[in-house]
């Protein structure tokens, strides 16, 4: 399987981030795994340059919907205004503990959002998203 450059996990639960990070490391699917505890911290991270002077560019963003400070939808609105590459192959997957058709429909109305998964992530769910990256 193809190894990605970076996966970004955005979730207000440190436990969820820890479990998902461990799963992704065990799967060895990305060179780098980053986490943020809310949408604001994720935007700050995405707007910060690394040592080489480049902005982070995760291949996949797993984005929780319900978070304090800045939720997933607020993140998507802000992210759209900073995303420079309209043809980006970056995939955003919304993640939630709730089963809600309204959330699914709302999530999929945002450009860049390519999926909606229920927590927790599993190898099968991650592999399905990686297949989307390969195809795009």
N, C-alpha and C positions, 0 to 999 in steps of 0.2 A: 504494500500500500504506500501511496505517496505520503511523504512527510512534509507538513506545512511549516511555514516560517513562524507564525504566531497565532495563538488563540487567546482571546480576551474574555474573561468571565466577569460579568457585572451582576452582583447579587449582594443584598444587604446582610445575608447570613454568612458569617465566617465559616460555620460548619459546612454549609453547602459548597462554598468556594473551596474549602479544604478537600471535601470528598470528590468534587469534580476535578480538582487539580490532580489528586492522587490517581483517579481513573485515567485521565489524559496522559499522565506520566507513564503509567503501567502500559497503556496502549502505544506509547512512543509515537504519537501522531504529529507532534509539533516541536520545533527547536526551542520555542519559548512559550511559556504560559504566564499570562498576566492576570491580575485580579483587581477589581475595584468594588468598594462597598456601596456605591450609589452612582447614579448617572453623572452627577457633578464631578466626582473624583475621576470617573472614566473620561469625561471630556477634558479635564485638566491633563490627564495622562496622554490622551491622543493629541493634545496641542503642545506637548513638551518634546523638545528635540533630544535625541540621544547623543552619545559622545561623537558620533560621525556627522552630526548636524542634520540627521534625518528624523522625520516624525514617525512614530510607531504606525504600522500598517498591518493590523491583524487580518488574517485570512478569514477567520470566523469570529463573530462576537455572539456569545450566548448572553442574552439580556433578560434579566428578571423584570417583570411588569410592575409589581408592587414593592416600592422601596421608599424610604424617607428621603428628604432633601430634594431629590430629583428622581422621579419614577421613570420607568421604561419609555412611556410615551413622550414625556418631556425631553428625555435624552434624544429620542428619534427626531423631534422637531429641531432641537439645537444642532444635532449632528448633521442634519441635512444642510444647514447653513454653513457648516465648516467643511463638509466633504467636498474636496476639490475635483476628484476624479469621478465624473458622472458614469463612466464606463467601468468603474471598479468591479473587480471580481469578488470583493468582500461580501460575505454572506452574514446576515444578521438572523439569528434564531431566537425568538421569544421563548422564555421558559417561565412556567408558572406551576403553582401547586393546585390551582383551581381549574376546574373544567368549565369553561365559559365560551359558548358560541359567539357571544358579543365581543369578548376579548380576542378570540381567534380572527373574526372578521375585521375588527379594528386594526389588529396587528398587521394583517396581510395587506391592508390598504396603504401602508407605508412602503415607499420604494426602498429596495435593499433588504427588506424583510422577506426571507425565503422559507421560513418555517415557524412552527409553533410546537413546542415539546412540553411534556409534563415532567416535573421533577420527580425523581432524580434522573440525571443523565445516565445512560447505560452504553455499553459498547455498541449495541445495535443502533441506538439513536445517533451516536457520534459518527459511526461509519456511514450512516445514511446521509448525514450532513456533508461529510468529506466527499462522498460521491457527487454531491451537488457542486462542490468546489471544482472537482476534476472536470465535470461536464461544462462548467461555465467558462 
